[in-house]
Amino acid sequence: MKAGNIKGALLEYVVRQLLKNCGFTNVRADNLFSFERGGLFFINGKGAAHDADIIMNPPIQMPFAYPTQLLFECKAYRSITSLTFVRNALGLRSDLNDFEIVTRDSLLKRQNNKRAAYAIDARTRFLYQVGVASVNEFSKPALEYASNNKIPLLSLSWFLGTNTINDFNRIDQPLIDSFQEDEIQNLYDFLKDREGNLHDHKYQRAYDFLRGDNIIGNIVTFSNTVLRYSYVGLLETGDMVFLFSRTRTEENILNSQNNYGTFSALKAEIHWIADRPNVWTLRVYNPRNREQQTDFDFYVPKRIFSHWKSFNFDKSVALDIKQNFFSKIFVFNQRNNPEAPFTIINIDKEWLEQARQQLTEDEE
């Protein structure tokens, strides 16, 4: 077993678990436009059938639009992910979305203005969004290209600690060769399994392996712990943030939505401290009962942070960022609230105005 195969499967596993926690579900192959072979999922495009590392349905679909499916190309390299991989994702998206079956019979039917049937195939058509997931960071050209072409990017370094990323990068061939071959094969099969049931008897070797004291087991254990107490938030700008509960407990405000109104919007304040300007705190609370509140830490998205940094972390600019970028956050939370797949968090406008007035007074 090659080390690269294990690293790729491990990256897919973590990203898949993250999406499942947000309410995404596995796409089922229809055995024509998509199919499975040898444990891999393929989807047809204009030129060929493409191996989809990850392909899932979102927790909700938008009305008056074709249903969407999300694909992630996973790149488990030690170096920074370059522009080439992001550019390839755009080509893949175009190839999938522009694919259509055109036969000689269908073309001949178009010549008949009184034809009884349409010259199109009766099938469900999807809009495919293709993103790139990596272990490490993306290069600046890759980030710029992705932003301009609306390609979602995801790096494990954005929500896993430095030690875990270093462990991931330490996985090499000598390490893999030090384990039993059938053990590593069983682990690989589990990581590639889209259902991912570790308690299935056929993955007993993988279960025992991951419970042992080794780098890969540590990565999986820590990742699952982080994902258990984290949430994915989507900004109105399309940027994504990962919210981490400061208290490692099930009793946080997002898990307790059902206790005081499933569909009620929450309010929030956003705070930061000078010694960690890239990590902000979202203080979420129930507007009906301020005692129900939870603090979530999150990393400021790269492009937003760079914009703020260009103003030398000016406090008034920070307030503008909070208003312009974080006025509303959609938090996916289907694992704890299946009837309402997301929670809406609005920034407290009164608090924001008071913060502006206080800043003005301090400057005077």
C-alpha positions as CSV (number, residue, x, y, z in Angstrom):
1,M,0.0,0.0,0.0
2,K,1.4,3.4,-1.0
3,A,1.5,6.1,1.6
4,G,-0.1,8.5,-0.9
5,N,-3.2,6.3,-1.1
6,I,-3.6,6.2,2.6
7,K,-3.2,10.0,2.9
8,G,-5.7,10.6,0.2
9,A,-8.2,8.2,1.7
10,L,-7.7,9.8,5.1
11,L,-8.3,13.3,3.8
12,E,-11.5,12.1,2.0
13,Y,-12.7,10.5,5.3
14,V,-12.2,13.7,7.3
15,V,-13.9,15.9,4.7
16,R,-16.8,13.4,4.3
17,Q,-17.3,13.3,8.1
18,L,-17.4,17.1,8.1
19,L,-20.0,17.3,5.4
20,K,-22.1,14.5,7.0
21,N,-22.1,16.5,10.3
22,C,-23.6,19.4,8.3
23,G,-26.4,17.2,6.9
24,F,-24.9,16.3,3.6
25,T,-25.8,12.8,2.3
26,N,-24.1,10.4,-0.1
27,V,-25.2,10.5,-3.7
28,R,-26.5,7.2,-5.0
29,A,-25.3,6.0,-8.4
30,D,-28.0,5.5,-11.0
31,N,-25.8,3.0,-12.9
32,L,-25.9,5.1,-16.1
33,F,-24.9,8.7,-15.6
34,S,-23.1,7.7,-12.5
35,F,-21.8,4.3,-11.4
36,E,-19.5,2.6,-8.9
37,R,-16.5,0.4,-9.8
38,G,-13.9,-1.1,-7.4
39,G,-15.0,1.0,-4.5
40,L,-14.8,4.2,-6.6
41,F,-17.6,6.5,-7.6
42,F,-17.7,7.7,-11.3
43,I,-19.8,10.4,-12.9
44,N,-20.1,10.9,-16.6
45,G,-19.0,14.1,-18.3
46,K,-18.6,15.2,-21.9
47,G,-15.2,13.6,-22.4
48,A,-15.0,10.7,-19.9
49,A,-16.3,9.3,-16.7
50,H,-14.6,11.1,-13.7
51,D,-13.6,9.5,-10.4
52,A,-15.3,11.7,-7.8
53,D,-13.3,11.6,-4.5
54,I,-16.4,13.0,-2.7
55,I,-19.8,13.6,-4.1
56,M,-22.8,14.5,-1.8
57,N,-26.2,16.0,-1.7
58,P,-26.6,19.3,0.3
59,P,-29.0,19.3,3.2
60,I,-31.4,21.7,1.4
61,Q,-32.1,22.6,-2.3
62,M,-33.0,26.0,-3.6
63,P,-36.4,26.5,-5.4
64,F,-36.5,27.5,-9.1
65,A,-33.1,25.9,-9.8
66,Y,-31.8,22.5,-10.8
67,P,-30.9,20.3,-7.7
68,T,-27.2,20.6,-6.9
69,Q,-24.6,18.1,-5.9
70,L,-21.2,18.9,-4.4
71,L,-18.0,17.3,-5.5
72,F,-14.6,17.7,-3.7
73,E,-11.3,16.8,-5.3
74,C,-9.0,15.8,-2.5
75,K,-5.3,16.7,-2.7
76,A,-3.2,15.2,0.2
77,Y,0.2,16.8,-0.6
78,R,2.7,18.0,1.9
79,S,3.3,21.3,0.0
80,I,0.9,24.2,-0.5
81,T,-1.8,23.4,-3.0
82,S,-1.1,25.2,-6.2
83,L,-3.2,27.0,-8.9
84,T,-3.1,24.0,-11.2
85,F,-5.4,21.9,-9.0
86,V,-7.9,24.7,-8.6
87,R,-7.9,25.4,-12.4
88,N,-8.5,21.7,-13.0
89,A,-11.6,21.8,-10.7
90,L,-13.1,24.5,-13.0
91,G,-12.5,22.3,-16.0
92,L,-14.2,19.4,-14.3
93,R,-17.2,21.5,-13.3
94,S,-17.6,22.7,-16.9
95,D,-17.3,19.1,-18.2
96,L,-20.0,17.8,-15.9
97,N,-22.5,20.6,-16.2
98,D,-22.2,20.8,-20.0
99,F,-22.7,17.1,-20.5
100,E,-25.8,16.0,-22.5
101,I,-26.7,13.0,-24.5
102,V,-27.2,13.8,-28.2
103,T,-27.9,10.9,-30.6
104,R,-28.6,10.7,-34.3
105,D,-32.2,9.8,-33.5
106,S,-32.6,12.9,-31.3
107,L,-31.2,15.1,-34.0
108,L,-33.5,13.7,-36.6
109,K,-36.5,14.3,-34.3
110,R,-35.7,18.0,-34.3
111,Q,-36.5,18.1,-38.0
112,N,-40.1,17.2,-37.3
113,N,-42.0,20.3,-36.0
114,K,-45.0,18.1,-35.1
115,R,-43.0,15.5,-33.2
116,A,-44.8,13.8,-30.3
117,A,-41.7,13.6,-28.1
118,Y,-38.9,16.0,-27.1
119,A,-35.5,15.2,-28.4
120,I,-34.0,15.2,-24.9
121,D,-33.4,12.4,-22.4
122,A,-35.9,12.1,-19.6
123,R,-33.6,12.3,-16.6
124,T,-32.9,14.4,-13.5
125,R,-30.3,17.1,-14.3
126,F,-28.0,18.5,-11.6
127,L,-25.9,21.6,-11.2
128,Y,-22.5,20.4,-10.0
129,Q,-20.4,22.5,-7.7
130,V,-16.8,21.3,-7.7
131,G,-14.4,22.2,-4.9
132,V,-10.8,21.3,-3.8
133,A,-9.9,20.0,-0.4
134,S,-6.3,19.8,0.9
135,V,-4.4,19.1,4.0
136,N,-2.2,22.2,3.9
137,E,-2.8,25.8,2.7
138,F,-3.5,27.0,-0.8
139,S,-1.2,29.4,-2.7
140,K,-2.2,33.0,-3.2
141,P,-2.8,32.5,-6.9
142,A,-5.0,29.4,-6.1
143,L,-7.0,31.5,-3.6
144,E,-7.5,34.3,-6.1
145,Y,-8.5,32.0,-8.9
146,A,-11.0,30.1,-6.7
147,S,-12.6,33.4,-5.5
148,N,-13.0,34.7,-9.0
149,N,-14.4,31.5,-10.3
150,K,-16.6,30.7,-7.3
151,I,-14.7,27.4,-6.5
152,P,-15.1,26.3,-2.8
153,L,-11.8,25.5,-1.1
154,L,-11.3,23.6,2.1
155,S,-8.1,23.0,4.0
156,L,-7.7,20.8,7.1
157,S,-5.3,23.4,8.4
158,W,-8.3,25.8,8.8
159,F,-9.9,23.7,11.6
160,L,-7.4,21.1,12.8
161,G,-4.5,22.0,15.1
162,T,-0.9,22.4,13.9
163,N,0.2,19.2,15.6
164,T,-2.5,17.2,13.7
165,I,-1.4,18.7,10.4
166,N,2.2,17.9,11.2
167,D,1.2,14.3,11.9
168,F,-0.6,14.1,8.6
169,N,2.5,15.4,6.8
170,R,4.7,12.8,8.6
171,I,2.8,9.9,7.0
172,D,5.4,8.4,4.6
173,Q,6.2,5.1,3.0
174,P,8.5,3.8,5.8
175,L,5.7,4.5,8.3
176,I,3.1,2.6,6.2
177,D,5.6,-0.3,5.6
178,S,6.0,-0.6,9.4
179,F,2.4,-1.8,9.7
180,Q,1.0,-5.1,8.7
181,E,-0.2,-5.2,5.1
182,D,-3.6,-6.7,5.7
183,E,-4.2,-4.2,8.6
184,I,-3.4,-1.2,6.3
185,Q,-5.5,-2.6,3.5
186,N,-8.5,-3.0,5.9
187,L,-7.9,0.6,7.1
188,Y,-7.8,1.9,3.5
189,D,-11.1,0.0,2.7
190,F,-12.8,1.6,5.7
191,L,-11.6,5.2,4.9
192,K,-12.8,4.8,1.3
193,D,-16.2,3.4,2.3
194,R,-18.7,6.2,1.9
195,E,-21.0,4.7,4.5
196,G,-18.1,4.7,7.0
197,N,-19.4,2.3,9.7
198,L,-16.4,1.4,11.8
199,H,-18.4,-1.0,13.9
200,D,-19.1,-3.2,10.9
201,H,-17.5,-6.5,11.6
202,K,-15.6,-6.4,8.3
203,Y,-13.6,-3.5,9.6
204,Q,-12.5,-5.1,12.8
205,R,-8.8,-4.8,11.9
206,A,-9.3,-1.1,11.1
207,Y,-11.1,-0.6,14.4
208,D,-8.3,-2.1,16.4
209,F,-5.7,-0.2,14.4
210,L,-7.3,3.2,15.0
211,R,-7.6,2.5,18.7
212,G,-3.9,1.9,18.9
213,D,-1.1,4.4,19.6
214,N,-0.1,5.5,16.1
215,I,-0.2,8.7,14.0
216,I,-3.1,7.7,11.9
217,G,-5.3,6.7,14.9
218,N,-4.4,10.0,16.6
219,I,-5.5,12.0,13.5
220,V,-8.8,10.2,13.2
221,T,-9.6,10.5,16.9
222,F,-8.7,14.2,17.1
223,S,-10.6,15.0,13.9
224,N,-13.7,13.3,15.1
225,T,-13.5,15.1,18.4
226,V,-13.2,18.5,16.7
227,L,-16.0,17.8,14.3
228,R,-18.3,16.7,17.1
229,Y,-18.1,20.2,18.7
230,S,-17.8,22.3,15.6
231,Y,-20.2,23.7,13.0
232,V,-19.9,25.0,9.5
233,G,-21.2,28.6,9.0
234,L,-21.9,30.1,5.6
235,L,-21.7,33.9,5.2
236,E,-23.9,35.8,2.7
237,T,-20.7,36.5,0.7
238,G,-20.2,32.7,0.2
239,D,-17.3,32.5,2.6
240,M,-17.2,29.6,5.0
241,V,-16.2,29.6,8.6
242,F,-15.8,26.8,11.1
243,L,-17.3,27.5,14.6
244,F,-15.7,25.7,17.5
245,S,-17.6,25.6,20.8
246,R,-15.4,26.7,23.7
247,T,-17.1,24.3,26.0
248,R,-16.7,20.6,24.9
249,T,-20.2,19.7,25.9
250,E,-23.4,18.8,24.1
251,E,-25.1,21.6,26.0
252,N,-24.5,24.5,23.7
253,I,-27.1,26.9,22.2
254,L,-27.1,25.3,18.8
255,N,-27.8,21.9,20.2
256,S,-30.6,23.3,22.4
257,Q,-32.6,25.0,19.6
258,N,-35.5,22.7,20.0
259,N,-35.9,23.8,23.7
260,Y,-37.1,27.3,22.8
261,G,-38.2,27.4,19.2
262,T,-36.8,25.5,16.3
263,F,-37.1,28.3,13.7
264,S,-36.2,31.3,15.8
265,A,-33.2,33.3,14.7
266,L,-30.4,33.8,17.1
267,K,-28.3,36.9,17.7
268,A,-24.6,37.3,18.2
269,E,-21.8,39.6,19.1
270,I,-18.3,39.3,17.6
271,H,-15.1,39.9,19.7
272,W,-11.4,39.7,19.1
273,I,-8.2,40.3,21.1
274,A,-5.0,41.9,19.8
275,D,-2.7,38.9,20.4
276,R,-4.8,36.6,18.2
277,P,-6.3,38.9,15.5
278,N,-7.1,36.0,13.1
279,V,-9.2,34.2,15.7
280,W,-12.6,35.9,16.5
281,T,-15.2,34.8,19.0
282,L,-18.9,34.6,18.1
283,R,-21.0,35.0,21.2
284,V,-24.4,33.5,20.2
285,Y,-27.4,34.0,22.4
286,N,-31.2,33.6,22.5
287,P,-32.7,37.1,22.2
288,R,-35.6,35.9,24.4
289,N,-33.3,34.8,27.1
290,R,-29.8,36.2,27.2
291,E,-28.7,33.6,29.7
292,Q,-28.8,31.0,26.9
293,Q,-25.6,31.8,25.2
294,T,-22.5,30.0,23.9
295,D,-19.1,31.3,22.7
296,F,-17.7,29.9,19.4
297,D,-14.2,30.6,18.2
298,F,-13.5,30.8,14.4
299,Y,-10.7,31.7,12.1
300,V,-11.4,34.8,10.0
301,P,-11.4,33.7,6.3
302,K,-8.1,34.4,4.6
303,R,-9.3,37.1,2.1
304,I,-11.2,39.0,4.8
305,F,-8.3,38.8,7.2
306,S,-5.9,40.1,4.5
307,H,-8.3,43.0,3.8
308,W,-8.3,43.9,7.5
309,K,-4.5,43.5,7.8
310,S,-4.0,46.0,5.0
311,F,-5.6,48.6,7.4
312,N,-3.2,47.6,10.1
313,F,-6.0,45.9,12.1
314,D,-7.8,49.1,12.6
315,K,-10.7,48.8,15.1
316,S,-13.2,50.8,13.0
317,V,-12.4,48.6,10.0
318,A,-13.1,45.6,12.1
319,L,-16.5,46.9,12.9
320,D,-17.2,47.5,9.2
321,I,-16.1,43.9,8.5
322,K,-18.5,42.6,11.2
323,Q,-21.3,44.5,9.6
324,N,-20.5,43.9,5.9
325,F,-19.4,40.2,6.1
326,F,-20.9,38.7,9.3
327,S,-24.3,40.4,9.5
328,K,-26.0,37.0,8.9
329,I,-24.5,33.5,9.3
330,F,-26.2,30.3,8.2
331,V,-25.1,27.5,10.4
332,F,-25.6,23.9,9.2
333,N,-26.7,21.8,12.2
334,Q,-28.8,18.9,10.8
335,R,-27.2,16.3,13.0
336,N,-28.8,17.8,16.1
337,N,-31.9,19.3,14.5
338,P,-33.0,17.1,11.5
339,E,-36.3,19.0,11.0
340,A,-34.5,22.4,10.5
341,P,-31.1,21.8,8.7
342,F,-29.7,25.2,9.5
343,T,-29.8,27.9,12.1
344,I,-29.7,31.6,11.2
345,I,-27.5,33.9,13.4
346,N,-27.9,37.6,13.0
347,I,-25.4,40.1,14.4
348,D,-26.9,42.3,17.1
349,K,-27.2,45.7,15.3
350,E,-27.8,47.5,18.6
351,W,-24.7,46.0,20.1
352,L,-22.7,46.9,16.9
353,E,-23.9,50.5,17.1
354,Q,-23.0,50.8,20.7
355,A,-19.5,49.5,19.9
356,R,-19.1,52.2,17.2
357,Q,-20.2,54.9,19.7
358,Q,-17.8,53.6,22.3
359,L,-14.9,53.6,19.8
360,T,-15.7,57.2,18.8
361,E,-15.7,58.2,22.5
362,D,-12.4,56.4,23.2
363,E,-10.7,58.1,20.2
364,E,-11.9,61.5,21.4
